[in-house]
Amino acid sequence: MNSEPLAVVVGATGALGGAIVRRLRSRGVPVLAVARSATSLEALSADDEGVVGCAADIGDDGAQQAIADGLAARDAPVGMVVQAAGLPAVGGLDVVEPAALGAAVALKVGGMLRLVRAADPWLAEGSRLVALGGHYGAEPSPHVPGAGVTNAALANLVRQLADAYGPRGITAHLVAPGPADTDRLRRLSADRAAARGVDVEDILAERRAESPLGALVTPEQVGWAVATLLDPEASALTGSALALDMGARRGL
């Protein structure tokens, strides 16, 4: 077995997943990048031999075997797994299809289980299990029921993983950003603006106003937080949520 630990990042070609990959690579960590599009993965790994693509849909049970096969080919310990797959837009509470809530949970929560099970033979003491959740899991809003329900469930799963894997010296973490300044947020904001008959900048201003700093989270800040969990001291955070919400969370 190779001695250099690697990271597995699901959703590696998205805005947040891509920032996580870049930050891990800046620390010299090899990455098995998982995403649905083989073409996008090829572009991600084209200029960096430290990134190897694995085309798989984490919402499908076949992803578990695909990731396991990718890890077997590398035959290296896994220092970190990251579930950063994005959620589909399902609409507000007034229009969301009830079945869409279950599908969202199946993608994020079920996907986290598939990822952890795929990597399990290569996990060792000090490995990190990381799920990318979100602010609305703790601050529910009828505008985003899919994100709220799914990320609350993800926080529960992370606590269970911390208990299950803790005896092996493996820690589990939820990283929960607030609204992030990405193309996806701008698309969703444009849809909401059209429904309300206002300008998209008005919607974005509302999102910024949720923070005392009047700012949105950046993908680079999310990448920094995830990479920091590789530090030995981060074991103190196991089972908990690392809130990157620019102070938007009001609950104590």
C-alpha positions in Angstrom: 0.0 0.0 0.0 1.2 3.5 -0.8 1.9 5.5 2.4 0.7 8.9 1.3 -3.0 9.4 2.5 -5.4 10.7 -0.1 -8.8 12.4 0.0 -12.0 11.4 -1.7 -14.2 14.4 -2.7 -17.7 13.8 -4.1 -19.1 16.7 -6.0 -15.6 17.6 -7.0 -16.6 19.6 -10.1 -19.1 21.8 -8.4 -18.2 25.3 -7.0 -17.8 24.2 -3.4 -16.3 20.8 -4.2 -13.9 22.3 -6.7 -12.7 24.8 -4.0 -12.2 21.9 -1.6 -10.1 20.0 -4.2 -7.9 23.1 -4.8 -7.3 23.7 -1.1 -6.5 20.0 -0.5 -4.1 20.0 -3.4 -2.4 23.2 -2.1 -1.6 21.1 1.0 -0.2 18.4 -1.2 -3.0 15.9 -0.6 -3.8 13.6 -3.6 -7.5 13.6 -4.5 -9.8 11.0 -5.9 -12.4 13.3 -7.5 -15.9 11.9 -7.8 -18.6 13.5 -10.0 -21.2 12.4 -12.5 -19.6 14.0 -15.6 -16.5 12.2 -16.9 -15.8 15.2 -19.2 -15.8 17.6 -16.3 -13.5 15.3 -14.3 -11.1 15.2 -17.2 -10.9 19.0 -17.2 -10.4 19.0 -13.5 -7.5 16.6 -13.6 -5.9 17.7 -16.9 -3.3 19.9 -15.3 -2.7 18.1 -12.0 -1.6 14.5 -11.8 -2.5 14.6 -8.1 -6.2 14.6 -9.0 -7.7 11.3 -10.4 -11.2 11.3 -11.6 -13.9 8.7 -10.8 -17.2 9.1 -12.7 -20.1 8.0 -10.5 -23.5 9.2 -9.3 -23.4 9.2 -5.5 -27.2 9.0 -5.5 -27.0 5.5 -7.0 -25.9 2.4 -5.2 -23.4 1.6 -8.0 -21.3 4.6 -6.8 -20.1 2.7 -3.8 -18.4 0.0 -5.9 -17.1 2.6 -8.4 -15.4 4.6 -5.6 -14.1 1.4 -4.0 -12.6 0.3 -7.3 -10.9 3.7 -7.7 -9.4 3.4 -4.2 -8.3 -0.1 -4.8 -6.4 1.1 -7.9 -4.6 3.7 -5.8 -4.1 1.4 -2.8 -3.4 4.2 -0.4 -4.8 5.1 3.0 -7.7 7.5 3.0 -7.1 10.5 5.2 -10.4 12.2 4.4 -13.7 11.7 2.6 -15.9 14.6 1.7 -19.6 14.5 0.6 -20.0 17.8 -1.3 -22.6 16.8 -3.8 -25.1 19.6 -4.4 -28.8 19.4 -3.9 -31.3 19.9 -6.8 -33.6 22.9 -6.4 -37.0 21.7 -5.3 -38.9 25.0 -4.7 -40.4 26.5 -1.6 -42.7 24.8 0.9 -45.8 25.9 -1.0 -44.8 24.1 -4.3 -42.3 21.4 -3.4 -43.3 17.8 -4.3 -43.3 15.7 -1.1 -41.4 13.0 -2.8 -38.6 15.5 -3.7 -37.8 15.8 0.0 -37.1 12.1 0.3 -35.1 12.2 -2.9 -32.9 15.0 -1.6 -32.3 13.1 1.7 -31.5 9.9 -0.3 -28.9 11.9 -2.4 -27.0 13.6 0.5 -27.5 11.3 3.4 -27.6 8.1 1.5 -24.7 9.3 -0.6 -22.6 10.0 2.6 -23.2 6.4 3.7 -22.2 5.0 0.2 -19.0 7.1 0.4 -18.1 6.0 3.9 -18.7 2.4 3.1 -16.7 2.5 -0.1 -13.7 4.0 1.7 -14.0 2.0 4.9 -11.2 -0.6 4.1 -8.7 2.3 3.6 -9.7 4.4 6.7 -7.3 4.5 9.6 -6.8 6.3 12.9 -6.9 10.0 12.2 -9.1 9.8 9.1 -11.9 12.4 8.7 -15.4 11.8 7.5 -16.8 15.1 6.3 -20.3 16.1 5.1 -21.0 19.4 3.5 -24.4 20.5 4.9 -25.8 24.0 5.2 -27.1 26.8 7.3 -30.8 26.0 6.8 -30.4 22.7 8.6 -30.3 24.7 11.8 -32.2 27.8 10.7 -35.3 26.4 8.9 -36.9 28.5 6.2 -40.0 27.7 4.1 -38.1 29.1 1.1 -35.7 26.1 1.1 -37.4 23.0 2.6 -35.2 20.6 0.7 -32.0 22.1 2.1 -33.5 22.4 5.6 -34.8 18.9 5.9 -31.8 17.3 4.2 -29.1 19.1 6.1 -30.8 18.5 9.5 -30.8 14.8 8.6 -27.2 15.0 7.6 -26.2 16.5 11.0 -27.9 13.5 12.7 -26.0 11.1 10.5 -22.7 12.8 11.2 -23.3 12.3 15.0 -24.0 8.6 14.4 -20.9 8.2 12.3 -18.8 9.9 15.1 -20.1 7.4 17.6 -19.7 4.4 15.2 -16.2 5.2 14.0 -14.8 6.9 17.1 -13.4 3.7 18.6 -11.2 3.4 15.5 -9.8 6.9 16.0 -11.8 8.2 13.0 -13.7 11.5 13.3 -16.9 12.8 11.6 -17.7 16.4 10.8 -20.4 18.5 9.4 -19.4 21.7 7.6 -22.4 24.0 7.4 -22.0 27.1 5.1 -24.5 29.8 4.9 -25.6 31.0 1.4 -22.5 30.7 -0.7 -21.6 33.1 -3.5 -21.9 30.7 -6.4 -23.5 30.5 -9.8 -26.1 28.2 -8.4 -27.2 30.7 -5.7 -27.5 33.3 -8.5 -29.6 31.1 -10.6 -31.9 30.3 -7.7 -32.1 33.9 -6.8 -33.0 34.8 -10.4 -35.9 32.3 -10.2 -37.1 33.8 -6.9 -36.7 37.3 -8.3 -38.8 36.4 -11.3 -41.5 34.9 -9.1 -41.7 38.0 -7.0 -41.3 40.5 -9.8 -38.2 42.1 -8.4 -34.5 42.4 -9.5 -32.1 39.6 -8.7 -29.9 42.0 -6.9 -32.7 42.6 -4.4 -32.8 38.9 -3.6 -29.0 38.7 -3.2 -29.1 41.7 -0.9 -31.6 39.9 1.2 -29.3 36.9 1.5 -26.4 39.2 2.4 -28.5 41.0 5.0 -29.0 37.7 6.9 -25.4 38.2 8.0 -24.2 40.8 10.5 -21.2 41.3 8.1 -23.6 41.8 5.1 -21.6 39.1 3.2 -22.0 35.7 1.5 -19.7 32.8 2.2 -17.2 32.2 -0.6 -16.2 28.8 -2.0 -12.6 29.5 -0.9 -13.7 29.9 2.7 -15.4 26.5 2.5 -12.3 24.9 1.1 -10.2 26.4 3.9 -12.5 25.0 6.6 -12.6 21.5 5.1 -8.8 21.3 4.7 -8.3 22.5 8.2 -10.0 19.4 9.5 -7.0 17.5 8.4 -5.0 19.1 11.3 -4.6 16.7 14.3 -6.3 19.2 16.6 -9.5 19.0 14.6 -10.4 15.7 16.3 -11.9 17.8 19.1 -14.7 18.7 16.7 -15.9 15.2 16.0 -19.7 14.9 15.7 -20.3 18.6 15.6 -21.2 21.2 13.0 -18.7 23.8 11.9 -20.9 26.8 11.0 -19.6 29.0 8.2 -22.7 31.2 8.1 -21.2 34.7 8.5 -23.0 35.1 11.8 -26.4 34.4 10.3 -27.4 31.7 12.8 -29.4 33.2 15.6 -29.9 30.1 17.8 -27.6 29.6 20.7 
